[in-house]
Amino acid sequence: MLIYFFKHKYHKQKEGNRIKSKRIQANDRISSFSLFFLLLCFYVHQLLEKIEMDPTLEVVCLLLGFIGWVMVGIAIPNRYWKVSTDDGNVVITSTIYENLWMSCATDSTGVHNCREFPSLLALNGYIQASRALMIAAVILGSIGLIATLVGVQCSKAAGKDMVRKGRIVGVGGVLFILQGLCTMISVSWYAFNITQDFFNPFYPGIKYEIGEGLYIGWCSAVLALTGGSCLTCACKLGTSEKQPYPYQPRGRVYSGVAPSQSQAATSYGQHAYV
């Protein structure tokens, strides 16, 4: 009996260590994924600081930021932020999927039923934070898009002052970067809680897997960070623009006959010594 007890305890501890190791590996993958794209955007920013911005590059960066902003709007209402898993279940009667606003279920006949979360205060803290971050991302992206449209070199909205236009575009790039950071933090935090519950052997509720909404959010964050990092290089226009030199009139030109060699020598002999 004692041997069975220790054997059961050993297997239970071994299973717990295995699940804990899987959870750590999943969290490391998410952290590595986020860190990789942040470092990639930083490298692109450092690379683009060495070159001068041109209108074509500004338009490309603007398109990247715009696509990232649109994808944020697609990710927020997407219902598949997390999907119930069939791991370990013999009979599957329904599929449950959730996002930041509601929980839905699909039975074996294909009927969908959705229910909005009844109370904001009853939600988990990470869901409330993810909501706030995603809404902030939409607002920041909207302001950044307007600022970039005003400040690009091919636009006439801000006049012909390239210094001012470069600063406006730089502000738009910073706002796009903040949008990407808010989106990245929101979806990564949400995914972290999914993996934490999935690999927890003592979690009594339904276990979920990462849904397509999170992947859309990650792609949106990468595009916004890349476009914003490129646009911040437009601030160099405020310091590297060549300033025109003021016009200076030419000096007076005197015309006359050059003195002869004898006259020059006589003049030199009279004034050579004091």
Contacts in CASP RR format, 6 or more apart in sequence:
PFRMAT RR
TARGET T0000
AUTHOR 0000-0000-0000
METHOD contacts of the structure
MODEL  1
MLIYFFKHKYHKQKEGNRIKSKRIQANDRISSFSLFFLLLCFYVHQLLEK
IEMDPTLEVVCLLLGFIGWVMVGIAIPNRYWKVSTDDGNVVITSTIYENL
WMSCATDSTGVHNCREFPSLLALNGYIQASRALMIAAVILGSIGLIATLV
GVQCSKAAGKDMVRKGRIVGVGGVLFILQGLCTMISVSWYAFNITQDFFN
PFYPGIKYEIGEGLYIGWCSAVLALTGGSCLTCACKLGTSEKQPYPYQPR
GRVYSGVAPSQSQAATSYGQHAYV
15 201 0 8 1.000
16 201 0 8 1.000
19 199 0 8 1.000
19 200 0 8 1.000
19 201 0 8 1.000
20 199 0 8 1.000
22 199 0 8 1.000
23 195 0 8 1.000
23 196 0 8 1.000
23 198 0 8 1.000
23 199 0 8 1.000
23 200 0 8 1.000
26 195 0 8 1.000
26 198 0 8 1.000
26 199 0 8 1.000
27 192 0 8 1.000
27 195 0 8 1.000
27 196 0 8 1.000
30 188 0 8 1.000
30 191 0 8 1.000
30 192 0 8 1.000
30 195 0 8 1.000
31 188 0 8 1.000
33 218 0 8 1.000
34 184 0 8 1.000
34 188 0 8 1.000
37 184 0 8 1.000
37 218 0 8 1.000
37 221 0 8 1.000
37 222 0 8 1.000
37 225 0 8 1.000
38 184 0 8 1.000
38 225 0 8 1.000
40 222 0 8 1.000
40 226 0 8 1.000
41 177 0 8 1.000
41 222 0 8 1.000
41 225 0 8 1.000
41 226 0 8 1.000
41 229 0 8 1.000
42 229 0 8 1.000
44 226 0 8 1.000
44 229 0 8 1.000
44 230 0 8 1.000
45 229 0 8 1.000
45 230 0 8 1.000
45 232 0 8 1.000
45 233 0 8 1.000
48 57 0 8 1.000
48 229 0 8 1.000
48 230 0 8 1.000
48 233 0 8 1.000
49 233 0 8 1.000
49 236 0 8 1.000
51 233 0 8 1.000
52 236 0 8 1.000
52 240 0 8 1.000
53 153 0 8 1.000
53 233 0 8 1.000
53 234 0 8 1.000
53 236 0 8 1.000
53 237 0 8 1.000
54 153 0 8 1.000
55 152 0 8 1.000
55 153 0 8 1.000
55 154 0 8 1.000
57 230 0 8 1.000
58 148 0 8 1.000
58 152 0 8 1.000
58 153 0 8 1.000
58 154 0 8 1.000
58 169 0 8 1.000
58 231 0 8 1.000
58 234 0 8 1.000
59 152 0 8 1.000
59 154 0 8 1.000
60 230 0 8 1.000
61 148 0 8 1.000
61 173 0 8 1.000
61 226 0 8 1.000
61 227 0 8 1.000
61 228 0 8 1.000
61 230 0 8 1.000
61 231 0 8 1.000
62 145 0 8 1.000
62 148 0 8 1.000
62 149 0 8 1.000
62 152 0 8 1.000
62 227 0 8 1.000
62 231 0 8 1.000
64 223 0 8 1.000
64 224 0 8 1.000
64 226 0 8 1.000
64 227 0 8 1.000
64 228 0 8 1.000
64 230 0 8 1.000
65 141 0 8 1.000
65 145 0 8 1.000
65 148 0 8 1.000
65 176 0 8 1.000
65 223 0 8 1.000
65 224 0 8 1.000
65 227 0 8 1.000
65 228 0 8 1.000
66 145 0 8 1.000
67 223 0 8 1.000
68 179 0 8 1.000
68 219 0 8 1.000
68 220 0 8 1.000
68 221 0 8 1.000
68 223 0 8 1.000
68 224 0 8 1.000
69 138 0 8 1.000
69 141 0 8 1.000
69 142 0 8 1.000
69 145 0 8 1.000
69 176 0 8 1.000
69 179 0 8 1.000
69 220 0 8 1.000
69 224 0 8 1.000
71 216 0 8 1.000
71 217 0 8 1.000
71 219 0 8 1.000
71 220 0 8 1.000
71 223 0 8 1.000
72 134 0 8 1.000
72 137 0 8 1.000
72 138 0 8 1.000
72 141 0 8 1.000
72 179 0 8 1.000
72 183 0 8 1.000
72 217 0 8 1.000
72 220 0 8 1.000
72 224 0 8 1.000
73 138 0 8 1.000
74 216 0 8 1.000
74 220 0 8 1.000
75 134 0 8 1.000
75 183 0 8 1.000
75 187 0 8 1.000
75 213 0 8 1.000
75 214 0 8 1.000
75 216 0 8 1.000
75 217 0 8 1.000
75 220 0 8 1.000
76 100 0 8 1.000
76 134 0 8 1.000
76 135 0 8 1.000
76 138 0 8 1.000
77 99 0 8 1.000
77 101 0 8 1.000
78 99 0 8 1.000
78 212 0 8 1.000
78 213 0 8 1.000
78 216 0 8 1.000
79 97 0 8 1.000
79 98 0 8 1.000
79 99 0 8 1.000
79 102 0 8 1.000
79 104 0 8 1.000
79 114 0 8 1.000
80 97 0 8 1.000
80 99 0 8 1.000
80 211 0 8 1.000
80 212 0 8 1.000
80 213 0 8 1.000
81 97 0 8 1.000
81 98 0 8 1.000
81 99 0 8 1.000
81 100 0 8 1.000
81 190 0 8 1.000
81 211 0 8 1.000
81 213 0 8 1.000
81 214 0 8 1.000
82 97 0 8 1.000
82 98 0 8 1.000
82 99 0 8 1.000
82 190 0 8 1.000
82 194 0 8 1.000
82 208 0 8 1.000
82 209 0 8 1.000
82 210 0 8 1.000
82 211 0 8 1.000
82 214 0 8 1.000
83 95 0 8 1.000
83 96 0 8 1.000
83 97 0 8 1.000
83 208 0 8 1.000
83 209 0 8 1.000
83 211 0 8 1.000
84 95 0 8 1.000
84 96 0 8 1.000
84 97 0 8 1.000
84 206 0 8 1.000
84 207 0 8 1.000
84 208 0 8 1.000
84 209 0 8 1.000
85 198 0 8 1.000
85 207 0 8 1.000
85 208 0 8 1.000
85 209 0 8 1.000
86 92 0 8 1.000
87 207 0 8 1.000
92 108 0 8 1.000
93 107 0 8 1.000
93 108 0 8 1.000
94 105 0 8 1.000
94 106 0 8 1.000
94 107 0 8 1.000
94 108 0 8 1.000
95 105 0 8 1.000
95 106 0 8 1.000
96 103 0 8 1.000
96 104 0 8 1.000
96 105 0 8 1.000
96 206 0 8 1.000
96 208 0 8 1.000
97 103 0 8 1.000
97 104 0 8 1.000
97 105 0 8 1.000
97 106 0 8 1.000
97 211 0 8 1.000
98 104 0 8 1.000
98 208 0 8 1.000
99 213 0 8 1.000
100 127 0 8 1.000
100 130 0 8 1.000
100 131 0 8 1.000
100 134 0 8 1.000
101 116 0 8 1.000
101 117 0 8 1.000
101 131 0 8 1.000
102 114 0 8 1.000
102 115 0 8 1.000
102 116 0 8 1.000
102 117 0 8 1.000
103 114 0 8 1.000
103 115 0 8 1.000
103 117 0 8 1.000
104 112 0 8 1.000
104 113 0 8 1.000
104 114 0 8 1.000
104 115 0 8 1.000
105 112 0 8 1.000
105 113 0 8 1.000
105 114 0 8 1.000
106 112 0 8 1.000
106 113 0 8 1.000
107 113 0 8 1.000
117 123 0 8 1.000
117 127 0 8 1.000
120 128 0 8 1.000
124 193 0 8 1.000
126 189 0 8 1.000
126 190 0 8 1.000
126 193 0 8 1.000
127 190 0 8 1.000
129 186 0 8 1.000
129 189 0 8 1.000
130 186 0 8 1.000
130 187 0 8 1.000
130 189 0 8 1.000
130 190 0 8 1.000
133 182 0 8 1.000
133 183 0 8 1.000
133 185 0 8 1.000
133 186 0 8 1.000
134 182 0 8 1.000
134 183 0 8 1.000
134 186 0 8 1.000
136 182 0 8 1.000
137 179 0 8 1.000
137 180 0 8 1.000
137 182 0 8 1.000
137 183 0 8 1.000
137 186 0 8 1.000
137 224 0 8 1.000
138 179 0 8 1.000
140 175 0 8 1.000
140 176 0 8 1.000
140 178 0 8 1.000
140 179 0 8 1.000
140 182 0 8 1.000
141 175 0 8 1.000
141 176 0 8 1.000
141 179 0 8 1.000
141 224 0 8 1.000
143 172 0 8 1.000
143 175 0 8 1.000
144 171 0 8 1.000
144 172 0 8 1.000
144 173 0 8 1.000
144 175 0 8 1.000
144 176 0 8 1.000
144 179 0 8 1.000
145 172 0 8 1.000
147 168 0 8 1.000
147 169 0 8 1.000
147 170 0 8 1.000
147 171 0 8 1.000
147 172 0 8 1.000
147 173 0 8 1.000
147 175 0 8 1.000
148 168 0 8 1.000
148 169 0 8 1.000
148 172 0 8 1.000
148 173 0 8 1.000
148 176 0 8 1.000
148 231 0 8 1.000
149 155 0 8 1.000
149 157 0 8 1.000
150 157 0 8 1.000
150 158 0 8 1.000
150 168 0 8 1.000
151 157 0 8 1.000
151 158 0 8 1.000
151 165 0 8 1.000
151 166 0 8 1.000
151 168 0 8 1.000
151 169 0 8 1.000
152 165 0 8 1.000
152 169 0 8 1.000
153 162 0 8 1.000
153 165 0 8 1.000
155 165 0 8 1.000
158 164 0 8 1.000
158 165 0 8 1.000
158 168 0 8 1.000
159 165 0 8 1.000
162 237 0 8 1.000
162 238 0 8 1.000
162 241 0 8 1.000
163 237 0 8 1.000
163 238 0 8 1.000
163 241 0 8 1.000
165 234 0 8 1.000
165 237 0 8 1.000
166 234 0 8 1.000
166 235 0 8 1.000
166 237 0 8 1.000
166 238 0 8 1.000
167 235 0 8 1.000
167 238 0 8 1.000
169 231 0 8 1.000
169 234 0 8 1.000
169 235 0 8 1.000
169 237 0 8 1.000
170 231 0 8 1.000
170 232 0 8 1.000
170 234 0 8 1.000
170 235 0 8 1.000
172 228 0 8 1.000
172 231 0 8 1.000
173 227 0 8 1.000
173 228 0 8 1.000
173 229 0 8 1.000
173 231 0 8 1.000
173 232 0 8 1.000
174 228 0 8 1.000
174 232 0 8 1.000
176 224 0 8 1.000
176 225 0 8 1.000
176 227 0 8 1.000
176 228 0 8 1.000
176 231 0 8 1.000
177 224 0 8 1.000
177 225 0 8 1.000
177 228 0 8 1.000
177 229 0 8 1.000
177 232 0 8 1.000
179 224 0 8 1.000
180 220 0 8 1.000
180 221 0 8 1.000
180 224 0 8 1.000
180 225 0 8 1.000
181 221 0 8 1.000
181 225 0 8 1.000
183 217 0 8 1.000
183 220 0 8 1.000
183 221 0 8 1.000
183 224 0 8 1.000
184 218 0 8 1.000
184 221 0 8 1.000
184 225 0 8 1.000
187 213 0 8 1.000
187 214 0 8 1.000
187 217 0 8 1.000
187 218 0 8 1.000
187 221 0 8 1.000
188 218 0 8 1.000
190 214 0 8 1.000
191 210 0 8 1.000
191 214 0 8 1.000
194 208 0 8 1.000
194 209 0 8 1.000
194 210 0 8 1.000
195 210 0 8 1.000
197 203 0 8 1.000
197 205 0 8 1.000
197 207 0 8 1.000
197 208 0 8 1.000
198 207 0 8 1.000
198 208 0 8 1.000
198 209 0 8 1.000
259 267 0 8 1.000
END
